[in-house]
């Protein structure tokens, strides 16, 4: 500048730490504002790459925008001065090279980040709510106890029937800092792109994201999105393509609680607005499980003169279907009575199996086992013959046509024997006494002699759904229904 009397220094614009692949940079925008206001009319850079690394946008600025605004551009190391010479082929190649260099760097960075993700290292800028970065190793997470306790509470409340909107309201009422506000209170320059600028309270979506985050089980989940082009919008990957590494950091919640929460989320248990705020423990006992038997939409809670009941969601919100009205107490008593009946049948079944074991089991099982042993011997012999066929062919004892013919016949026999062995094995495995002994659900039901009172844990564990029909008919599908039916309908018991 001192060597050129026609140039006067006005200001310096520097965007340290910002990518040159776009122009959404603070000081570039400040410079652009000064150019538009005619505070400056000349831009000087060390080299072309300092201006930008996108050859399309850079070319548009230098070949169209700047000439139209009478702005002089100088790139010192590249010997470019728009006042003294036109842009030549060298300018074009340098511009393309700068763009390609940025893409190459991005590829190398992405490869490095991918390797870190695969190893379970945390590479995010900010730790998830409930965690903080280790002071020694920034790629490791440790529990931040205060927000971790809030996370535990959210999962506990949700698994016990409290809706996500209600959880958000409770936290706001108690003035608990939401994740964004908490991070800022710790001096972190955090910005949530999913949140309105002035929003600093708990919302349904905030609670929902926490309930969906597997990171709280000690599993690092990263690589959820990708960009098709360098500056393009991020696209979510399918869940099966996410990078999951287990046991990379301390868990805030146990796997059982996580599984229960995901099951409830899959049932779409978005709560309706409580009609009476005094209804607490049992108002969500069947949340996400009770549905209209005709339209299959979730039933909604209602209250009238202190009596709680359910109505069809389609009828309540859209006027379609019909009300299907049924009292909460009626549903409760039916579930309690029917569940106890199932428990009694399992205990009775246990006595029947014990009584018949020495009489009928031996003959049936031993016959099947002998048949399996015979089939296995034939299969082994068949496989041995197939192996010898090729040797006979090599020794000119068989023609090629004979080899192929014999091989086909023995292959068919081999498949038939395998199928026979599989069928007999399944028959043995499906005998009621074995099913009974190996069934996790039978073991679970045998823990109870009688259930005196239903709670959320029992209902979630046992019940798959409750369908209510217009004629007050209720169809209960238990999580163990198919398994119990198989045992009860077996030939052994008939």
Beta strands, then each sheet from edge to edge (+ up, - down):
strand 1: 42-45
strand 2: 72-75
strand 3: 80-81
strand 4: 131-133
strand 5: 141-143
strand 6: 220-222
strand 7: 225-227
strand 8: 234-236
strand 9: 243-245
strand 10: 290-292
strand 11: 299-304
strand 12: 307-312
strand 13: 326-327
strand 14: 463-468
strand 15: 474-478
sheet 1: 1+ 2+ 3-
sheet 2: 4+ 5-
sheet 3: 6+ 9-
sheet 4: 7+ 8-
sheet 5: 10+ 14+ 15-
sheet 6: 11+ 12- 13+
end
